[in-house]
Amino acid sequence: MKAKVYVTIKQNVLDPQGNAVQGALHTLGFNEVGKVRIGKYLEVELDTNDRAQAEERLTVMCEKLLANTVVEDYRFELEG
Amino acid sequence: MKAKVYVTIKQNVLDPQGNAVQGALHTLGFNEVGKVRIGKYLEVELDTNDRAQAEERLTVMCEKLLANTVVEDYRFELEG
């Protein structure tokens, strides 16, 4: 089973990396670009066929390691 | 219009960050975890309603700045 995990910075938290990319895109002439927010995208292979258990375990992984829940949100999708 | 951009490391390129996370998850007791690959996830707001043009411009943004096409792949979705 494969999981796709998205870790994003919470809406009310500043994203300096996103601001830097926005500025760089403007410098390159992409003036239509508004807000840019940058997060992480993880693909995790899981050696299990129990979907419910996989969801539960992934939640713990995100809470413990993959996301900093003080400033980040996470969501995931399971495939296969 | 809003774009979601996914930048991932190419299949045949090593991902040391992913390997480190895989090791950390094993250390935490998540032994069902197999390969972990880490990429970037960007949300970009675009001040345009022309979908075809937005796709074309986003491709150029990815090629020029958002992805390192030597070692990374990219894909994007447009919303709204």
Backbone of each chain as nested JSON, in Angstrom:
{
  "chains": [
    {"id": "A", "residues": [
      {"number": 1, "name": "MET", "atoms": {"N": [0.846, -1.192, 0.0], "CA": [0.0, 0.0, 0.0], "C": [0.881, 1.242, 0.0]}},
      {"number": 2, "name": "LYS", "atoms": {"N": [0.439, 2.269, -0.715], "CA": [1.26, 3.475, -0.819], "C": [0.475, 4.669, -0.276]}},
      {"number": 3, "name": "ALA", "atoms": {"N": [1.162, 5.501, 0.492], "CA": [0.508, 6.683, 1.044], "C": [1.141, 7.938, 0.461]}},
      {"number": 4, "name": "LYS", "atoms": {"N": [0.3, 8.9, 0.144], "CA": [0.784, 10.218, -0.251], "C": [0.453, 11.175, 0.88]}},
      {"number": 5, "name": "VAL", "atoms": {"N": [1.472, 11.777, 1.447], "CA": [1.285, 12.647, 2.604], "C": [1.615, 14.086, 2.205]}},
      {"number": 6, "name": "TYR", "atoms": {"N": [0.72, 14.996, 2.545], "CA": [0.924, 16.408, 2.254], "C": [1.068, 17.159, 3.563]}},
      {"number": 7, "name": "VAL", "atoms": {"N": [2.182, 17.844, 3.741], "CA": [2.395, 18.633, 4.948], "C": [2.459, 20.095, 4.531]}},
      {"number": 8, "name": "THR", "atoms": {"N": [1.541, 20.89, 5.047], "CA": [1.478, 22.296, 4.645], "C": [1.569, 23.206, 5.862]}},
      {"number": 9, "name": "ILE", "atoms": {"N": [2.065, 24.41, 5.643], "CA": [2.149, 25.384, 6.722], "C": [0.758, 25.936, 7.001]}},
      {"number": 10, "name": "LYS", "atoms": {"N": [0.403, 26.061, 8.263], "CA": [-0.928, 26.562, 8.617], "C": [-1.169, 27.953, 8.047]}},
      {"number": 11, "name": "GLN", "atoms": {"N": [-2.426, 28.225, 7.744], "CA": [-2.807, 29.469, 7.065], "C": [-2.27, 30.729, 7.746]}},
      {"number": 12, "name": "ASN", "atoms": {"N": [-2.312, 30.767, 9.069], "CA": [-1.939, 31.996, 9.771], "C": [-0.457, 32.042, 10.166]}},
      {"number": 13, "name": "VAL", "atoms": {"N": [0.329, 31.115, 9.632], "CA": [1.763, 31.09, 9.924], "C": [2.525, 31.627, 8.707]}},
      {"number": 14, "name": "LEU", "atoms": {"N": [3.516, 32.467, 8.973], "CA": [4.312, 33.039, 7.88], "C": [5.083, 31.956, 7.136]}},
      {"number": 15, "name": "ASP", "atoms": {"N": [5.259, 32.137, 5.824], "CA": [6.002, 31.181, 5.009], "C": [7.097, 31.936, 4.247]}},
      {"number": 16, "name": "PRO", "atoms": {"N": [8.251, 32.17, 4.888], "CA": [9.313, 32.952, 4.239], "C": [9.83, 32.307, 2.958]}},
      {"number": 17, "name": "GLN", "atoms": {"N": [9.86, 30.98, 2.918], "CA": [10.323, 30.301, 1.701], "C": [9.355, 30.583, 0.541]}},
      {"number": 18, "name": "GLY", "atoms": {"N": [8.067, 30.546, 0.857], "CA": [7.059, 30.864, -0.153], "C": [7.174, 32.296, -0.634]}},
      {"number": 19, "name": "ASN", "atoms": {"N": [7.418, 33.212, 0.304], "CA": [7.574, 34.619, -0.079], "C": [8.796, 34.809, -0.976]}},
      {"number": 20, "name": "ALA", "atoms": {"N": [9.876, 34.083, -0.67], "CA": [11.091, 34.187, -1.482], "C": [10.836, 33.697, -2.903]}},
      {"number": 21, "name": "VAL", "atoms": {"N": [10.099, 32.592, -3.02], "CA": [9.792, 32.049, -4.35], "C": [8.873, 33.006, -5.107]}},
      {"number": 22, "name": "GLN", "atoms": {"N": [7.912, 33.586, -4.389], "CA": [7.023, 34.568, -5.023], "C": [7.843, 35.732, -5.579]}},
      {"number": 23, "name": "GLY", "atoms": {"N": [8.776, 36.245, -4.77], "CA": [9.627, 37.348, -5.213], "C": [10.469, 36.961, -6.421]}},
      {"number": 24, "name": "ALA", "atoms": {"N": [11.011, 35.744, -6.396], "CA": [11.845, 35.272, -7.507], "C": [11.015, 35.15, -8.785]}},
      {"number": 25, "name": "LEU", "atoms": {"N": [9.768, 34.679, -8.654], "CA": [8.905, 34.544, -9.831], "C": [8.568, 35.919, -10.409]}},
      {"number": 26, "name": "HIS", "atoms": {"N": [8.33, 36.892, -9.525], "CA": [8.075, 38.256, -10.009], "C": [9.296, 38.788, -10.75]}},
      {"number": 27, "name": "THR", "atoms": {"N": [10.487, 38.557, -10.176], "CA": [11.726, 39.013, -10.805], "C": [11.884, 38.401, -12.199]}},
      {"number": 28, "name": "LEU", "atoms": {"N": [11.411, 37.16, -12.342], "CA": [11.503, 36.485, -13.646], "C": [10.399, 36.939, -14.604]}},
      {"number": 29, "name": "GLY", "atoms": {"N": [9.521, 37.826, -14.147], "CA": [8.493, 38.363, -15.037], "C": [7.128, 37.716, -14.903]}},
      {"number": 30, "name": "PHE", "atoms": {"N": [6.962, 36.818, -13.94], "CA": [5.652, 36.181, -13.74], "C": [4.828, 37.024, -12.776]}},
      {"number": 31, "name": "ASN", "atoms": {"N": [4.332, 38.161, -13.285], "CA": [3.66, 39.105, -12.412], "C": [2.248, 38.679, -12.027]}},
      {"number": 32, "name": "GLU", "atoms": {"N": [1.723, 37.644, -12.679], "CA": [0.391, 37.136, -12.327], "C": [0.41, 36.295, -11.062]}},
      {"number": 33, "name": "VAL", "atoms": {"N": [1.617, 36.01, -10.543], "CA": [1.724, 35.149, -9.362], "C": [1.346, 35.901, -8.091]}},
      {"number": 34, "name": "GLY", "atoms": {"N": [0.396, 35.36, -7.355], "CA": [0.031, 35.922, -6.06], "C": [0.726, 35.137, -4.969]}},
      {"number": 35, "name": "LYS", "atoms": {"N": [-0.01, 34.809, -3.931], "CA": [0.589, 34.12, -2.791], "C": [1.164, 32.754, -3.185]}},
      {"number": 36, "name": "VAL", "atoms": {"N": [2.334, 32.44, -2.644], "CA": [2.938, 31.118, -2.836], "C": [3.146, 30.491, -1.454]}},
      {"number": 37, "name": "ARG", "atoms": {"N": [2.698, 29.268, -1.281], "CA": [2.907, 28.548, -0.02], "C": [3.621, 27.251, -0.354]}},
      {"number": 38, "name": "ILE", "atoms": {"N": [4.646, 26.943, 0.426], "CA": [5.443, 25.751, 0.132], "C": [5.329, 24.742, 1.266]}},
      {"number": 39, "name": "GLY", "atoms": {"N": [5.042, 23.518, 0.891], "CA": [4.947, 22.447, 1.865], "C": [5.737, 21.243, 1.414]}},
      {"number": 40, "name": "LYS", "atoms": {"N": [5.515, 20.129, 2.089], "CA": [6.221, 18.9, 1.752], "C": [5.238, 17.889, 1.186]}},
      {"number": 41, "name": "TYR", "atoms": {"N": [5.763, 17.041, 0.325], "CA": [4.972, 15.97, -0.272], "C": [5.756, 14.684, -0.099]}},
      {"number": 42, "name": "LEU", "atoms": {"N": [5.2, 13.722, 0.617], "CA": [5.922, 12.477, 0.882], "C": [5.178, 11.288, 0.291]}},
      {"number": 43, "name": "GLU", "atoms": {"N": [5.93, 10.395, -0.32], "CA": [5.383, 9.117, -0.751], "C": [5.961, 8.044, 0.162]}},
      {"number": 44, "name": "VAL", "atoms": {"N": [5.082, 7.323, 0.837], "CA": [5.52, 6.33, 1.817], "C": [4.941, 4.97, 1.441]}},
      {"number": 45, "name": "GLU", "atoms": {"N": [5.808, 3.99, 1.261], "CA": [5.337, 2.636, 0.998], "C": [5.101, 1.92, 2.318]}},
      {"number": 46, "name": "LEU", "atoms": {"N": [3.955, 1.252, 2.412], "CA": [3.594, 0.569, 3.655], "C": [3.356, -0.902, 3.373]}},
      {"number": 47, "name": "ASP", "atoms": {"N": [3.993, -1.751, 4.136], "CA": [3.873, -3.189, 3.957], "C": [2.703, -3.704, 4.778]}},
      {"number": 48, "name": "THR", "atoms": {"N": [1.497, -3.35, 4.358], "CA": [0.288, -3.803, 5.044], "C": [-0.877, -3.751, 4.062]}},
      {"number": 49, "name": "ASN", "atoms": {"N": [-1.889, -4.546, 4.3], "CA": [-3.086, -4.509, 3.461], "C": [-4.313, -4.054, 4.24]}},
      {"number": 50, "name": "ASP", "atoms": {"N": [-4.082, -3.725, 5.511], "CA": [-5.184, -3.301, 6.375], "C": [-5.302, -1.781, 6.312]}},
      {"number": 51, "name": "ARG", "atoms": {"N": [-6.281, -1.326, 5.545], "CA": [-6.423, 0.1, 5.275], "C": [-6.676, 0.913, 6.555]}},
      {"number": 52, "name": "ALA", "atoms": {"N": [-7.566, 0.413, 7.386], "CA": [-7.925, 1.133, 8.619], "C": [-6.705, 1.267, 9.526]}},
      {"number": 53, "name": "GLN", "atoms": {"N": [-5.946, 0.164, 9.649], "CA": [-4.762, 0.199, 10.49], "C": [-3.718, 1.144, 9.895]}},
      {"number": 54, "name": "ALA", "atoms": {"N": [-3.572, 1.104, 8.574], "CA": [-2.603, 1.973, 7.909], "C": [-2.935, 3.443, 8.18]}},
      {"number": 55, "name": "GLU", "atoms": {"N": [-4.221, 3.784, 8.118], "CA": [-4.632, 5.172, 8.376], "C": [-4.282, 5.597, 9.798]}},
      {"number": 56, "name": "GLU", "atoms": {"N": [-4.557, 4.685, 10.718], "CA": [-4.285, 4.956, 12.127], "C": [-2.789, 5.152, 12.358]}},
      {"number": 57, "name": "ARG", "atoms": {"N": [-1.973, 4.249, 11.785], "CA": [-0.527, 4.317, 11.961], "C": [0.04, 5.564, 11.286]}},
      {"number": 58, "name": "LEU", "atoms": {"N": [-0.47, 5.903, 10.114], "CA": [0.014, 7.095, 9.411], "C": [-0.274, 8.357, 10.215]}},
      {"number": 59, "name": "THR", "atoms": {"N": [-1.446, 8.399, 10.847], "CA": [-1.779, 9.545, 11.678], "C": [-0.744, 9.718, 12.784]}},
      {"number": 60, "name": "VAL", "atoms": {"N": [-0.37, 8.599, 13.42], "CA": [0.64, 8.664, 14.481], "C": [1.988, 9.11, 13.904]}},
      {"number": 61, "name": "MET", "atoms": {"N": [2.371, 8.576, 12.736], "CA": [3.637, 8.987, 12.091], "C": [3.662, 10.491, 11.839]}},
      {"number": 62, "name": "CYS", "atoms": {"N": [2.548, 11.007, 11.331], "CA": [2.479, 12.443, 11.042], "C": [2.591, 13.246, 12.326]}},
      {"number": 63, "name": "GLU", "atoms": {"N": [1.857, 12.832, 13.352], "CA": [1.86, 13.562, 14.625], "C": [3.238, 13.524, 15.285]}},
      {"number": 64, "name": "LYS", "atoms": {"N": [3.918, 12.372, 15.167], "CA": [5.182, 12.2, 15.871], "C": [6.381, 12.732, 15.106]}},
      {"number": 65, "name": "LEU", "atoms": {"N": [6.379, 12.573, 13.784], "CA": [7.607, 12.857, 13.037], "C": [7.423, 13.697, 11.779]}},
      {"number": 66, "name": "LEU", "atoms": {"N": [6.425, 13.361, 10.975], "CA": [6.394, 13.941, 9.629], "C": [5.96, 15.395, 9.606]}},
      {"number": 67, "name": "ALA", "atoms": {"N": [5.091, 15.786, 10.538], "CA": [4.63, 17.169, 10.572], "C": [4.923, 17.78, 11.939]}},
      {"number": 68, "name": "ASN", "atoms": {"N": [5.218, 19.054, 11.946], "CA": [5.295, 19.805, 13.197], "C": [3.916, 20.428, 13.386]}},
      {"number": 69, "name": "THR", "atoms": {"N": [3.097, 19.791, 14.22], "CA": [1.681, 20.181, 14.279], "C": [1.448, 21.54, 14.939]}},
      {"number": 70, "name": "VAL", "atoms": {"N": [2.495, 22.126, 15.488], "CA": [2.348, 23.494, 16.013], "C": [2.127, 24.474, 14.862]}},
      {"number": 71, "name": "VAL", "atoms": {"N": [2.874, 24.28, 13.786], "CA": [2.801, 25.232, 12.672], "C": [2.39, 24.586, 11.347]}},
      {"number": 72, "name": "GLU", "atoms": {"N": [2.212, 23.277, 11.331], "CA": [1.901, 22.603, 10.066], "C": [0.628, 21.758, 10.169]}},
      {"number": 73, "name": "ASP", "atoms": {"N": [-0.07, 21.667, 9.042], "CA": [-1.192, 20.74, 8.904], "C": [-0.732, 19.563, 8.051]}},
      {"number": 74, "name": "TYR", "atoms": {"N": [-1.434, 18.453, 8.159], "CA": [-1.11, 17.329, 7.285], "C": [-2.395, 16.656, 6.83]}},
      {"number": 75, "name": "ARG", "atoms": {"N": [-2.295, 16.007, 5.675], "CA": [-3.374, 15.125, 5.223], "C": [-2.722, 14.037, 4.395]}},
      {"number": 76, "name": "PHE", "atoms": {"N": [-3.39, 12.916, 4.248], "CA": [-2.805, 11.854, 3.434], "C": [-3.873, 11.089, 2.677]}},
      {"number": 77, "name": "GLU", "atoms": {"N": [-3.421, 10.451, 1.6], "CA": [-4.282, 9.589, 0.792], "C": [-3.63, 8.22, 0.726]}},
      {"number": 78, "name": "LEU", "atoms": {"N": [-4.446, 7.175, 0.8], "CA": [-3.92, 5.812, 0.665], "C": [-4.294, 5.249, -0.691]}},
      {"number": 79, "name": "GLU", "atoms": {"N": [-3.354, 4.553, -1.299], "CA": [-3.58, 3.964, -2.619], "C": [-3.244, 2.485, -2.59]}},
      {"number": 80, "name": "GLY", "atoms": {"N": [-4.015, 1.727, -3.332], "CA": [-3.654, 0.312, -3.543], "C": [-3.999, -0.589, -2.376]}}
    ]},
    {"id": "B", "residues": [
      {"number": 1, "name": "MET", "atoms": {"N": [-7.232, 31.943, -9.93], "CA": [-6.955, 30.535, -10.202], "C": [-5.825, 30.056, -9.29]}},
      {"number": 2, "name": "LYS", "atoms": {"N": [-5.939, 28.825, -8.836], "CA": [-4.942, 28.31, -7.913], "C": [-4.286, 27.065, -8.509]}},
      {"number": 3, "name": "ALA", "atoms": {"N": [-2.966, 26.991, -8.374], "CA": [-2.249, 25.829, -8.887], "C": [-1.636, 25.051, -7.742]}},
      {"number": 4, "name": "LYS", "atoms": {"N": [-1.708, 23.744, -7.837], "CA": [-0.997, 22.876, -6.906], "C": [0.132, 22.222, -7.687]}},
      {"number": 5, "name": "VAL", "atoms": {"N": [1.357, 22.464, -7.241], "CA": [2.523, 21.963, -7.964], "C": [3.22, 20.91, -7.095]}},
      {"number": 6, "name": "TYR", "atoms": {"N": [3.521, 19.771, -7.686], "CA": [4.216, 18.693, -6.99], "C": [5.582, 18.507, -7.636]}},
      {"number": 7, "name": "VAL", "atoms": {"N": [6.627, 18.65, -6.841], "CA": [7.984, 18.454, -7.35], "C": [8.56, 17.234, -6.643]}},
      {"number": 8, "name": "THR", "atoms": {"N": [8.905, 16.214, -7.417], "CA": [9.391, 14.962, -6.825], "C": [10.763, 14.614, -7.395]}},
      {"number": 9, "name": "ILE", "atoms": {"N": [11.535, 13.897, -6.608], "CA": [12.846, 13.442, -7.06], "C": [12.66, 12.292, -8.043]}},
      {"number": 10, "name": "LYS", "atoms": {"N": [13.405, 12.314, -9.14], "CA": [13.266, 11.266, -10.152], "C": [13.548, 9.888, -9.559]}},
      {"number": 11, "name": "GLN", "atoms": {"N": [12.878, 8.88, -10.124], "CA": [12.947, 7.511, -9.593], "C": [14.367, 6.992, -9.397]}},
      {"number": 12, "name": "ASN", "atoms": {"N": [15.256, 7.277, -10.345], "CA": [16.6, 6.685, -10.274], "C": [17.607, 7.576, -9.547]}},
      {"number": 13, "name": "VAL", "atoms": {"N": [17.104, 8.623, -8.873], "CA": [17.985, 9.526, -8.134], "C": [17.858, 9.215, -6.632]}},
      {"number": 14, "name": "LEU", "atoms": {"N": [18.979, 9.171, -5.945], "CA": [18.959, 8.902, -4.507], "C": [18.231, 10.0, -3.741]}},
      {"number": 15, "name": "ASP", "atoms": {"N": [17.545, 9.628, -2.668], "CA": [16.826, 10.595, -1.842], "C": [17.274, 10.427, -0.383]}},
      {"number": 16, "name": "PRO", "atoms": {"N": [18.402, 11.051, -0.018], "CA": [18.929, 10.871, 1.349], "C": [17.96, 11.335, 2.427]}},
      {"number": 17, "name": "GLN", "atoms": {"N": [17.195, 12.391, 2.148], "CA": [16.221, 12.881, 3.131], "C": [15.135, 11.82, 3.364]}},
      {"number": 18, "name": "GLY", "atoms": {"N": [14.698, 11.208, 2.281], "CA": [13.707, 10.14, 2.393], "C": [14.249, 8.957, 3.17]}},
      {"number": 19, "name": "ASN", "atoms": {"N": [15.518, 8.603, 2.909], "CA": [16.131, 7.485, 3.632], "C": [16.242, 7.789, 5.119]}},
      {"number": 20, "name": "ALA", "atoms": {"N": [16.562, 9.043, 5.451], "CA": [16.674, 9.443, 6.856], "C": [15.316, 9.327, 7.549]}},
      {"number": 21, "name": "VAL", "atoms": {"N": [14.266, 9.762, 6.863], "CA": [12.925, 9.684, 7.453], "C": [12.507, 8.222, 7.613]}},
      {"number": 22, "name": "GLN", "atoms": {"N": [12.836, 7.397, 6.612], "CA": [12.53, 5.974, 6.706], "C": [13.22, 5.365, 7.935]}},
      {"number": 23, "name": "GLY", "atoms": {"N": [14.499, 5.697, 8.132], "CA": [15.231, 5.199, 9.289], "C": [14.621, 5.663, 10.597]}},
      {"number": 24, "name": "ALA", "atoms": {"N": [14.226, 6.932, 10.632], "CA": [13.63, 7.485, 11.85], "C": [12.299, 6.794, 12.156]}},
      {"number": 25, "name": "LEU", "atoms": {"N": [11.513, 6.511, 11.12], "CA": [10.231, 5.831, 11.333], "C": [10.457, 4.405, 11.854]}},
      {"number": 26, "name": "HIS", "atoms": {"N": [11.48, 3.737, 11.316], "CA": [11.797, 2.397, 11.826], "C": [12.198, 2.459, 13.3]}},
      {"number": 27, "name": "THR", "atoms": {"N": [13.022, 3.47, 13.624], "CA": [13.463, 3.645, 15.016], "C": [12.266, 3.867, 15.938]}},
      {"number": 28, "name": "LEU", "atoms": {"N": [11.249, 4.538, 15.428], "CA": [10.046, 4.797, 16.226], "C": [9.12, 3.58, 16.274]}},
      {"number": 29, "name": "GLY", "atoms": {"N": [9.502, 2.505, 15.588], "CA": [8.707, 1.285, 15.662], "C": [7.757, 1.053, 14.498]}},
      {"number": 30, "name": "PHE", "atoms": {"N": [7.821, 1.91, 13.482], "CA": [6.944, 1.727, 12.31], "C": [7.66, 0.833, 11.299]}},
      {"number": 31, "name": "ASN", "atoms": {"N": [7.721, -0.451, 11.613], "CA": [8.509, -1.358, 10.789], "C": [7.836, -1.719, 9.474]}},
      {"number": 32, "name": "GLU", "atoms": {"N": [6.551, -1.347, 9.314], "CA": [5.865, -1.624, 8.058], "C": [6.244, -0.627, 6.963]}},
      {"number": 33, "name": "VAL", "atoms": {"N": [7.016, 0.395, 7.344], "CA": [7.368, 1.435, 6.373], "C": [8.458, 0.944, 5.427]}},
      {"number": 34, "name": "GLY", "atoms": {"N": [8.185, 1.042, 4.128], "CA": [9.177, 0.724, 3.109], "C": [9.816, 2.007, 2.615]}},
      {"number": 35, "name": "LYS", "atoms": {"N": [9.958, 2.113, 1.313], "CA": [10.624, 3.275, 0.737], "C": [9.875, 4.576, 1.061]}},
      {"number": 36, "name": "VAL", "atoms": {"N": [10.636, 5.609, 1.381], "CA": [10.056, 6.94, 1.588], "C": [10.731, 7.905, 0.613]}},
      {"number": 37, "name": "ARG", "atoms": {"N": [9.923, 8.658, -0.127], "CA": [10.471, 9.66, -1.049], "C": [9.88, 11.005, -0.661]}},
      {"number": 38, "name": "ILE", "atoms": {"N": [10.723, 12.022, -0.6], "CA": [10.241, 13.33, -0.163], "C": [10.368, 14.346, -1.283]}},
      {"number": 39, "name": "GLY", "atoms": {"N": [9.295, 15.058, -1.511], "CA": [9.297, 16.098, -2.532], "C": [8.716, 17.377, -1.985]}},
      {"number": 40, "name": "LYS", "atoms": {"N": [8.448, 18.312, -2.889], "CA": [7.865, 19.587, -2.483], "C": [6.448, 19.695, -2.999]}},
      {"number": 41, "name": "TYR", "atoms": {"N": [5.652, 20.447, -2.255], "CA": [4.268, 20.69, -2.639], "C": [4.051, 22.193, -2.557]}},
      {"number": 42, "name": "LEU", "atoms": {"N": [3.715, 22.815, -3.671], "CA": [3.547, 24.271, -3.694], "C": [2.126, 24.632, -4.071]}},
      {"number": 43, "name": "GLU", "atoms": {"N": [1.577, 25.612, -3.381], "CA": [0.297, 26.197, -3.769], "C": [0.585, 27.598, -4.283]}},
      {"number": 44, "name": "VAL", "atoms": {"N": [0.205, 27.843, -5.535], "CA": [0.516, 29.12, -6.179], "C": [-0.783, 29.772, -6.64]}},
      {"number": 45, "name": "GLU", "atoms": {"N": [-1.034, 30.986, -6.18], "CA": [-2.204, 31.72, -6.661], "C": [-1.832, 32.484, -7.923]}},
      {"number": 46, "name": "LEU", "atoms": {"N": [-2.694, 32.38, -8.939], "CA": [-2.421, 33.033, -10.22], "C": [-3.551, 33.985, -10.549]}},
      {"number": 47, "name": "ASP", "atoms": {"N": [-3.195, 35.21, -10.854], "CA": [-4.183, 36.232, -11.178], "C": [-4.505, 36.191, -12.675]}},
      {"number": 48, "name": "THR", "atoms": {"N": [-5.183, 35.126, -13.082], "CA": [-5.566, 34.977, -14.483], "C": [-6.76, 34.041, -14.56]}},
      {"number": 49, "name": "ASN", "atoms": {"N": [-7.551, 34.167, -15.62], "CA": [-8.67, 33.249, -15.827], "C": [-8.478, 32.397, -17.071]}},
      {"number": 50, "name": "ASP", "atoms": {"N": [-7.35, 32.603, -17.735], "CA": [-7.066, 31.874, -18.966], "C": [-6.323, 30.583, -18.614]}},
      {"number": 51, "name": "ARG", "atoms": {"N": [-7.05, 29.482, -18.621], "CA": [-6.494, 28.21, -18.164], "C": [-5.313, 27.749, -19.029]}},
      {"number": 52, "name": "ALA", "atoms": {"N": [-5.467, 27.849, -20.347], "CA": [-4.417, 27.385, -21.255], "C": [-3.137, 28.183, -21.035]}},
      {"number": 53, "name": "GLN", "atoms": {"N": [-3.318, 29.509, -20.896], "CA": [-2.153, 30.359, -20.675], "C": [-1.502, 30.057, -19.32]}},
      {"number": 54, "name": "ALA", "atoms": {"N": [-2.34, 29.83, -18.301], "CA": [-1.83, 29.523, -16.966], "C": [-0.988, 28.248, -17.011]}},
      {"number": 55, "name": "GLU", "atoms": {"N": [-1.459, 27.233, -17.736], "CA": [-0.705, 25.975, -17.841], "C": [0.641, 26.197, -18.507]}},
      {"number": 56, "name": "GLU", "atoms": {"N": [0.614, 26.989, -19.556], "CA": [1.844, 27.28, -20.293], "C": [2.84, 28.024, -19.411]}},
      {"number": 57, "name": "ARG", "atoms": {"N": [2.348, 29.035, -18.691], "CA": [3.22, 29.848, -17.826], "C": [3.759, 29.013, -16.666]}},
      {"number": 58, "name": "LEU", "atoms": {"N": [2.888, 28.166, -16.105], "CA": [3.331, 27.326, -14.988], "C": [4.438, 26.367, -15.419]}},
      {"number": 59, "name": "THR", "atoms": {"N": [4.303, 25.835, -16.629], "CA": [5.351, 24.946, -17.147], "C": [6.685, 25.68, -17.18]}},
      {"number": 60, "name": "VAL", "atoms": {"N": [6.654, 26.933, -17.65], "CA": [7.898, 27.714, -17.712], "C": [8.419, 27.974, -16.296]}},
      {"number": 61, "name": "MET", "atoms": {"N": [7.528, 28.318, -15.359], "CA": [7.947, 28.546, -13.961], "C": [8.633, 27.309, -13.4]}},
      {"number": 62, "name": "CYS", "atoms": {"N": [8.046, 26.141, -13.648], "CA": [8.624, 24.901, -13.127], "C": [9.991, 24.653, -13.75]}},
      {"number": 63, "name": "GLU", "atoms": {"N": [10.087, 24.825, -15.054], "CA": [11.347, 24.554, -15.757], "C": [12.441, 25.528, -15.306]}},
      {"number": 64, "name": "LYS", "atoms": {"N": [12.047, 26.784, -15.079], "CA": [13.044, 27.807, -14.771], "C": [13.41, 27.886, -13.298]}},
      {"number": 65, "name": "LEU", "atoms": {"N": [12.436, 27.684, -12.409], "CA": [12.701, 27.965, -11.002], "C": [12.244, 26.873, -10.031]}},
      {"number": 66, "name": "LEU", "atoms": {"N": [11.028, 26.375, -10.215], "CA": [10.441, 25.565, -9.141], "C": [11.035, 24.168, -9.046]}},
      {"number": 67, "name": "ALA", "atoms": {"N": [11.442, 23.601, -10.175], "CA": [12.031, 22.26, -10.157], "C": [13.422, 22.296, -10.765]}},
      {"number": 68, "name": "ASN", "atoms": {"N": [14.28, 21.453, -10.264], "CA": [15.576, 21.225, -10.898], "C": [15.385, 20.008, -11.798]}},
      {"number": 69, "name": "THR", "atoms": {"N": [15.167, 20.255, -13.086], "CA": [14.731, 19.171, -13.981], "C": [15.825, 18.138, -14.254]}},
      {"number": 70, "name": "VAL", "atoms": {"N": [17.033, 18.398, -13.79], "CA": [18.082, 17.371, -13.91], "C": [17.751, 16.182, -12.996]}},
      {"number": 71, "name": "VAL", "atoms": {"N": [17.287, 16.488, -11.796], "CA": [17.043, 15.415, -10.828], "C": [15.593, 15.353, -10.33]}},
      {"number": 72, "name": "GLU", "atoms": {"N": [14.763, 16.298, -10.774], "CA": [13.391, 16.333, -10.261], "C": [12.359, 16.31, -11.401]}},
      {"number": 73, "name": "ASP", "atoms": {"N": [11.224, 15.715, -11.102], "CA": [10.061, 15.783, -11.983], "C": [9.063, 16.748, -11.379]}},
      {"number": 74, "name": "TYR", "atoms": {"N": [8.146, 17.249, -12.202], "CA": [7.088, 18.099, -11.655], "C": [5.781, 17.793, -12.363]}},
      {"number": 75, "name": "ARG", "atoms": {"N": [4.709, 18.085, -11.663], "CA": [3.381, 18.058, -12.274], "C": [2.542, 19.063, -11.525]}},
      {"number": 76, "name": "PHE", "atoms": {"N": [1.482, 19.544, -12.166], "CA": [0.628, 20.508, -11.468], "C": [-0.83, 20.311, -11.838]}},
      {"number": 77, "name": "GLU", "atoms": {"N": [-1.687, 20.803, -10.958], "CA": [-3.136, 20.792, -11.176], "C": [-3.632, 22.217, -11.038]}},
      {"number": 78, "name": "LEU", "atoms": {"N": [-4.561, 22.592, -11.896], "CA": [-5.16, 23.931, -11.796], "C": [-6.567, 23.816, -11.243]}},
      {"number": 79, "name": "GLU", "atoms": {"N": [-6.914, 24.756, -10.376], "CA": [-8.24, 24.748, -9.756], "C": [-8.897, 26.101, -9.933]}},
      {"number": 80, "name": "GLY", "atoms": {"N": [-10.207, 26.088, -10.121], "CA": [-10.955, 27.345, -10.12], "C": [-10.828, 28.115, -11.41]}}
    ]}
  ]
}
